[in-house]
């Protein structure tokens, strides 16, 4: 059942302490929608369905987390890009805006209370808060400024701007920074506790360390500061698993730094984890989807006992959990986290 004081536990973890209960923050909305018997299109577009999906997920999986990620486009779909979804997959961009000065001059912030699907999102948050009160934490994903550029223009054009027109890149990113800040403020006002600041296109998979420092670091840091001033908390997620990048990201001021699979979280805890709380880094594909229950138990147990027991760690997947993942594997992950946490508490 949901646990009173879950936000207090999150804040305790962010302060590098051991929370009183395990924090289970899965990114598994396609599975959650399926378990509630709902098409993902309805989940993306209807407040009643969003509320039903999360009421069901909270009760079915015994979690105190509402992760309203849904898709990346709520704040961007009003800017001129063309998006499309299907019955059971999220909205995606099918036509980007050209990376040109005249496009930049045409950009305007949306009305977060009236435009498109934004009122549906805000209403869903309010209704979930009315239903569960402070017994759940509500989180919504927001694109960080650099990654926001790729939602406007596509990845390849943005990477070309880095070298061919860095001035236009910076000017456009000033807009996406404002968009990140104002969207986050509107979400917090509507009941969001935690902003999941997504910056996957600023990771080492796309940028060198120097380019990350030059273009992505400061804008994201300013957004994090603005979120804190608005009363929210931040999980910064760049799907990163390279230690130098993680060390640099630890200075951005986020409450929690998400760590992708592919690096030993124990090593990250011994270095980066002395400065900032961590979330991750179970492999959502090779372990949680394709792994056997005994393999999942073994790795979850290792992370809880050897890493999370030191404080400041949320045992979670480094990325989303594919909808093809069996319910047995999901239940194994959640149950093992709780079971090992209880064992630690009894020591």
C-alpha positions in Angstrom: 0.0 0.0 0.0 1.1 3.6 -0.5 3.3 5.0 2.3 2.7 8.3 4.0 5.8 10.5 4.0 7.1 9.3 0.6 8.3 12.8 -0.3 10.1 13.1 3.0 11.8 9.8 2.2 12.8 11.2 -1.2 14.3 14.3 0.4 16.1 12.2 2.9 17.6 10.1 0.0 18.6 13.4 -1.8 20.4 14.4 1.4 22.5 11.2 1.0 20.7 9.5 3.9 19.0 6.0 3.9 15.2 6.6 3.5 12.9 4.8 5.9 11.4 2.8 3.0 12.6 1.8 -0.5 11.9 4.3 -3.3 10.6 2.5 -6.3 10.3 4.9 -9.3 9.7 2.8 -12.4 9.4 4.2 -15.9 6.9 1.7 -17.3 3.9 3.6 -18.6 3.2 1.4 -21.6 3.0 -1.6 -19.3 0.9 0.4 -16.8 -1.6 1.4 -19.5 -1.8 -2.2 -20.7 -2.4 -3.5 -17.2 -5.3 -1.1 -16.9 -6.7 -2.3 -20.2 -6.1 1.0 -21.9 -4.7 1.9 -25.3 -1.7 4.2 -25.1 -3.4 6.8 -27.3 -6.1 7.2 -24.8 -3.5 7.4 -22.0 -1.8 10.2 -24.0 -4.9 12.2 -24.6 -7.5 11.7 -21.9 -7.4 12.8 -18.3 -9.8 10.1 -17.1 -7.5 7.4 -18.6 -4.3 8.9 -17.1 -5.9 8.9 -13.7 -7.3 5.4 -14.1 -3.9 4.0 -15.3 -2.0 5.4 -12.3 -4.7 4.5 -9.8 -4.4 1.0 -11.1 -0.6 1.0 -11.1 -0.3 2.3 -7.6 -2.6 -0.4 -6.3 -1.4 -3.3 -8.6 2.3 -2.7 -8.1 2.2 -1.2 -4.5 4.1 1.9 -5.5 4.0 5.5 -4.2 5.2 7.0 -7.5 3.3 8.7 -10.3 5.6 9.1 -13.3 3.8 11.2 -15.9 6.3 11.0 -18.6 3.8 9.9 -21.3 5.9 11.4 -24.1 8.4 14.2 -24.7 6.2 16.6 -26.6 3.6 18.2 -24.4 5.5 21.5 -24.3 6.9 21.2 -27.9 3.9 20.2 -30.0 2.6 23.8 -30.1 5.7 25.2 -31.7 5.2 24.0 -35.3 6.6 20.5 -35.3 4.3 17.7 -36.7 3.7 14.8 -34.4 1.9 11.4 -34.7 1.1 8.4 -32.5 -0.5 5.1 -32.9 -3.0 3.1 -30.8 -0.3 1.7 -28.6 2.8 3.8 -28.9 3.6 7.4 -27.8 3.6 10.5 -29.9 6.8 11.1 -31.9 7.9 13.9 -34.2 7.5 13.1 -37.9 8.4 16.6 -39.2 10.9 18.9 -37.5 11.3 22.7 -37.9 14.3 23.8 -40.0 17.2 25.2 -37.9 16.9 28.8 -39.2 16.8 32.3 -37.8 13.3 33.0 -39.0 12.0 29.9 -37.2 13.7 31.1 -34.0 12.0 34.5 -34.4 8.6 32.8 -34.7 8.8 30.7 -31.5 6.4 31.6 -28.7 5.9 29.9 -25.3 2.6 28.0 -25.2 -0.2 28.8 -22.8 0.3 26.0 -20.2 -3.3 26.2 -19.0 -5.0 26.1 -22.3 -3.0 24.8 -25.2 -3.3 21.3 -26.6 -2.9 18.4 -24.2 -1.5 20.6 -21.4 -4.8 21.2 -19.6 -5.4 17.4 -19.6 -2.0 16.9 -18.0 -2.6 19.5 -15.3 -6.1 18.2 -14.5 -4.7 14.6 -14.2 -2.2 15.8 -11.6 -4.8 17.6 -9.6 -7.1 14.6 -9.6 -4.3 12.2 -8.6 -3.3 14.5 -5.8 -7.0 14.7 -4.6 -7.1 10.8 -4.6 -3.8 10.0 -3.0 -2.8 13.2 -1.2 0.9 13.2 0.0 1.0 9.4 -0.1 2.5 9.5 -3.6 5.1 11.7 -5.3 4.1 13.0 -8.7 6.8 13.5 -11.3 6.7 14.8 -14.9 9.5 14.7 -17.5 10.7 18.0 -19.0 13.2 18.3 -21.8 16.4 20.1 -20.7 17.5 23.0 -23.0 20.0 21.2 -25.2 17.8 18.1 -25.7 14.9 20.4 -26.3 16.7 21.6 -29.4 16.5 18.1 -30.9 12.8 18.0 -30.4 12.5 21.2 -32.5 15.0 20.4 -35.2 16.1 16.8 -35.0 19.3 15.4 -33.7 21.4 15.6 -36.9 20.7 19.3 -37.6 21.4 20.2 -34.0 24.8 18.4 -34.1 25.6 20.4 -37.3 24.7 23.6 -35.6 27.3 22.9 -32.9 30.0 23.3 -35.5 28.4 25.4 -38.3 26.3 28.0 -36.4 26.9 27.9 -32.7 25.5 31.4 -32.3 22.1 30.3 -33.6 22.3 27.2 -31.4 22.8 29.3 -28.3 20.1 31.8 -29.2 17.6 29.0 -29.9 18.6 27.3 -26.7 17.8 30.5 -24.8 14.2 29.9 -25.9 14.2 26.2 -25.0 15.7 27.1 -21.6 12.8 29.5 -21.0 10.4 26.8 -22.1 11.9 24.3 -19.7 11.7 26.8 -16.8 8.1 28.0 -17.5 6.8 24.5 -18.1 8.4 23.3 -14.9 6.9 26.2 -13.0 3.4 25.4 -14.4 3.8 21.7 -13.5 4.8 22.5 -9.9 1.9 24.9 -9.5 -0.4 22.1 -10.7 1.0 19.6 -8.2 4.3 18.1 -9.5 6.8 17.3 -6.8 9.7 16.1 -8.9 10.8 17.3 -12.4 12.6 14.5 -14.3 14.9 16.7 -16.4 15.7 14.7 -19.5 18.9 15.5 -21.4 19.7 12.3 -23.2 21.1 14.1 -26.3 23.6 15.9 -24.1 25.2 12.6 -23.1 28.5 11.2 -24.1 26.7 9.3 -26.9 26.3 12.6 -28.7 28.7 15.2 -27.3 32.3 15.2 -26.3 33.1 16.2 -22.8 34.2 19.7 -23.9 31.1 20.3 -26.0 28.9 19.2 -23.1 30.6 21.8 -20.9 30.4 24.4 -23.6 26.7 24.0 -24.6 24.7 21.9 -22.3 25.9 22.3 -18.8 25.1 25.9 -17.8 21.6 26.0 -19.4 20.6 22.8 -17.6 22.1 24.1 -14.4 20.0 27.3 -14.6 16.9 25.3 -15.2 17.6 23.2 -12.1 18.1 26.3 -10.1 14.8 27.8 -11.3 13.0 24.6 -10.5 14.3 24.7 -6.9 13.2 28.3 -6.6 9.7 27.3 -7.7 9.6 24.7 -5.0 10.3 21.5 -7.0 13.0 18.9 -6.9 15.0 17.5 -9.8 16.2 14.2 -11.1 18.6 14.9 -13.9 18.6 12.2 -16.5 21.0 12.1 -19.5 21.1 8.2 -19.8 24.8 8.6 -18.9 27.2 5.9 -17.8 30.6 7.5 -18.4 32.3 8.5 -15.1 33.8 11.8 -16.2 30.5 13.0 -17.4 28.7 11.8 -14.3 31.3 13.6 -12.2 30.7 16.8 -14.1 26.9 16.4 -14.0 27.1 16.1 -10.2 27.9 19.8 -10.0 24.7 20.9 -11.7 22.7 21.1 -8.5 20.1 18.3 -9.2 18.7 16.5 -6.2 19.3 13.1 -7.9 21.5 12.1 -10.8 20.2 9.2 -12.9 22.8 6.6 -13.9 22.4 4.4 -17.0 23.4 0.7 -17.0 26.8 -0.2 -18.3 28.8 1.0 -15.3 29.1 -0.4 -11.8 26.9 1.7 -9.5 29.1 0.9 -6.6 32.0 2.7 -8.3 29.7 5.7 -9.1 28.6 5.7 -5.4 32.2 5.8 -4.2 33.0 8.9 -6.3 30.0 10.9 -7.7 27.7 9.5 -5.0 29.5 11.4 -2.3 28.2 14.7 -3.7 24.8 13.8 -5.1 22.2 11.1 -4.7 21.9 8.5 -7.5 19.1 6.6 -9.3 19.7 3.5 -11.4 21.3 1.5 -12.8 19.5 -1.7 -13.5 19.5 -2.7 -17.2 15.9 -2.4 -18.3 16.5 -4.5 -21.5 19.1 -7.1 -20.9 18.1 -7.7 -17.2 14.6 -6.7 -16.5 13.1 -7.6 -19.9 15.3 -10.5 -21.0 16.7 -11.7 -17.7 15.5 -14.6 -15.5 13.9 -13.8 -12.1 16.9 -15.3 -10.3 19.2 -13.0 -12.2 17.0 -10.0 -11.4 17.0 -11.0 -7.7 20.8 -11.3 -7.6 21.5 -7.9 -9.2 18.8 -6.1 -7.2 20.1 -7.7 -4.0 23.7 -6.6 -4.8 22.6 -3.0 -5.4 20.5 -2.7 -2.3 23.0 -4.4 0.0 26.3 -3.0 -1.4 25.2 0.4 -2.6 21.7 1.7 -1.5 22.5 0.7 2.1 25.0 3.5 2.2 22.3 6.1 1.6 21.5 8.4 -1.3 20.6 5.8 -3.8 17.3 4.9 -5.5 17.5 1.3 -6.9 15.8 1.7 -10.3 16.3 1.1 -14.0 18.7 3.4 -15.8 16.1 3.9 -18.5 12.5 2.9 -19.2 11.2 -0.6 -18.9 10.0 -2.1 -22.3 6.3 -2.9 -22.5 7.3 -6.5 -23.6 8.7 -7.1 -20.1 6.8 -9.9 -18.2 4.8 -9.0 -15.1 6.7 -11.7 -13.4 10.0 -9.9 -14.0 8.5 -6.6 -12.9 7.1 -8.1 -9.7 10.4 -9.8 -9.0 12.2 -6.4 -9.3 9.8 -4.6 -7.0 9.5 -7.4 -4.5 13.2 -8.0 -4.2 13.9 -4.3 -3.6 11.3 -4.3 -0.7 12.5 -7.7 0.7 16.1 -6.7 0.8 15.3 -3.3 2.3 13.3 -5.0 5.1 16.3 -7.3 5.7 18.6 -4.3 6.1 16.2 -2.6 8.5 16.3 -5.6 10.8 20.1 -5.7 11.1 
